[in-house]
Amino acid sequence: MKSFLRIILLTVTMATFCVSTYAQKSDRQRMTREQLAEFQAEYIAKELEMDDMTTQQFIKTFCQFQKDIWALGPRPKKDISTCTDEEAEQAIKERFAHSQKILNLRQKYYEEYSKFLSQKQIGRVYELERKMMDHLFHRSQKEKSQKK
């Protein structure tokens, strides 16, 4: 009987420990958008081996670019397969308008980057940014599938 009680007590202790450990893992803090943008900028600056002055200028410009992108809001998402032709046309035009706003911002910040980065560096910035966005997207998809 004593050994049976010990086994039950050990099982309850292990279960409690495992649940608390799992809760701690799931409660990890997420970065804010601003923190993520700054982290991305610092990573890119490090990869491009920028000097301190250029790094600070790049981080400031990159973070402002991200804020301007966020200010546009999310991409218009409407399932056009269930719409009338007029609604589908309107949805497509909204997507075009949103894409044009993004393009205008990219051109504006290309001019800003050109003031302190070479063309090769700007190309590398875009490449690294794209890789990071792809990585974050795949990571978020993986987390979503694990939650289900």
C-alpha positions as CSV (number, residue, x, y, z in Angstrom):
1,M,0.0,0.0,0.0
2,K,2.9,2.4,0.8
3,S,4.5,1.8,-2.5
4,F,1.1,2.4,-4.3
5,L,0.7,5.8,-2.5
6,R,4.3,6.7,-3.4
7,I,3.7,6.0,-7.0
8,I,0.5,8.1,-7.0
9,L,2.3,10.9,-5.3
10,L,5.2,10.7,-7.7
11,T,2.7,10.7,-10.7
12,V,0.8,13.8,-9.4
13,T,4.1,15.6,-8.8
14,M,5.4,14.8,-12.2
15,A,2.1,15.9,-13.8
16,T,2.1,19.2,-11.9
17,F,5.7,19.8,-12.9
18,C,5.1,19.1,-16.6
19,V,2.0,21.3,-16.7
20,S,3.8,24.2,-15.1
21,T,6.8,23.8,-17.5
22,Y,4.5,23.7,-20.5
23,A,2.7,26.9,-19.3
24,Q,5.9,28.7,-19.0
25,K,6.9,27.8,-22.5
26,S,3.6,29.0,-24.0
27,D,3.7,32.3,-22.0
28,R,6.8,33.5,-23.6
29,Q,6.6,37.2,-24.5
30,R,6.2,38.2,-28.0
31,M,8.0,41.2,-29.4
32,T,6.1,44.3,-30.3
33,R,6.2,45.3,-34.0
34,E,8.6,48.1,-33.1
35,Q,10.9,45.8,-31.3
36,L,10.8,43.3,-34.3
37,A,11.6,46.1,-36.8
38,E,14.5,47.3,-34.7
39,F,15.8,43.7,-34.3
40,Q,15.5,43.2,-38.1
41,A,17.4,46.5,-38.8
42,E,20.1,45.6,-36.3
43,Y,20.5,42.2,-37.9
44,I,20.7,43.6,-41.4
45,A,23.2,46.2,-40.3
46,K,25.3,43.5,-38.8
47,E,25.1,41.3,-41.9
48,L,26.2,44.3,-44.1
49,E,29.0,45.2,-41.6
50,M,27.9,48.8,-41.4
51,D,29.8,51.3,-39.3
52,D,28.2,52.7,-36.2
53,M,27.0,56.0,-37.8
54,T,25.5,54.2,-40.8
55,T,24.0,51.6,-38.5
56,Q,22.1,54.2,-36.5
57,Q,20.9,56.0,-39.6
58,F,19.8,52.7,-41.2
59,I,17.9,51.6,-38.1
60,K,16.1,54.9,-37.8
61,T,15.2,54.9,-41.5
62,F,14.2,51.2,-41.6
63,C,12.0,51.5,-38.5
64,Q,10.3,54.6,-40.0
65,F,9.7,52.7,-43.2
66,Q,8.1,49.9,-41.3
67,K,5.8,52.3,-39.4
68,D,4.7,53.9,-42.7
69,I,3.9,50.4,-44.1
70,W,1.9,49.5,-40.9
71,A,0.0,52.8,-41.2
72,L,-1.4,51.6,-44.6
73,G,-3.2,48.8,-42.7
74,P,-3.6,45.2,-43.8
75,R,-3.9,44.1,-47.4
76,P,-7.5,44.1,-48.6
77,K,-8.7,40.5,-48.4
78,K,-11.9,39.6,-50.1
79,D,-12.8,36.3,-51.6
80,I,-13.7,37.4,-55.1
81,S,-15.0,33.9,-56.1
82,T,-18.2,34.6,-54.2
83,C,-18.7,38.2,-55.4
84,T,-20.6,39.8,-58.2
85,D,-18.5,41.2,-61.1
86,E,-18.8,44.7,-59.7
87,E,-17.7,43.7,-56.2
88,A,-14.8,41.7,-57.7
89,E,-13.7,44.6,-59.7
90,Q,-13.9,46.9,-56.7
91,A,-11.8,44.4,-54.6
92,I,-9.2,44.1,-57.3
93,K,-8.9,47.9,-57.6
94,E,-8.5,48.1,-53.8
95,R,-5.7,45.6,-54.0
96,F,-4.0,47.6,-56.8
97,A,-4.3,50.8,-54.8
98,H,-2.8,49.2,-51.7
99,S,0.0,47.7,-53.8
100,Q,0.7,51.1,-55.4
101,K,0.9,52.8,-51.9
102,I,3.5,50.2,-50.9
103,L,5.4,50.7,-54.1
104,N,5.4,54.5,-53.5
105,L,6.8,53.9,-50.0
106,R,9.5,51.6,-51.3
107,Q,10.5,54.2,-53.8
108,K,10.6,56.9,-51.2
109,Y,12.8,54.9,-48.9
110,Y,15.0,53.7,-51.7
111,E,15.8,57.4,-52.1
112,E,16.5,57.7,-48.4
113,Y,18.7,54.6,-48.4
114,S,20.6,55.9,-51.4
115,K,21.8,58.8,-49.3
116,F,24.0,56.6,-47.1
117,L,24.1,53.0,-48.7
118,S,25.6,51.8,-51.9
119,Q,23.3,50.2,-54.5
120,K,24.7,46.7,-53.7
121,Q,24.0,47.3,-50.0
122,I,20.4,48.4,-50.8
123,G,19.9,45.2,-52.9
124,R,21.2,43.1,-50.0
125,V,18.9,44.9,-47.5
126,Y,15.9,43.9,-49.7
127,E,17.2,40.4,-50.0
128,L,17.7,40.0,-46.2
129,E,14.4,41.6,-45.4
130,R,12.6,39.2,-47.8
131,K,14.4,36.2,-46.2
132,M,13.4,37.3,-42.7
133,M,9.8,37.8,-43.7
134,D,9.7,34.4,-45.3
135,H,11.2,32.9,-42.2
136,L,8.7,34.6,-39.9
137,F,5.8,33.6,-42.1
138,H,6.8,29.9,-42.2
139,R,7.4,30.0,-38.4
140,S,3.9,31.5,-37.8
141,Q,2.4,28.8,-40.1
142,K,4.2,26.1,-38.1
143,E,3.0,27.5,-34.8
144,K,-0.6,27.6,-36.1
145,S,-0.4,24.0,-37.2
146,Q,1.0,22.9,-33.9
147,K,-1.9,24.7,-32.0
148,K,-4.5,22.7,-34.0
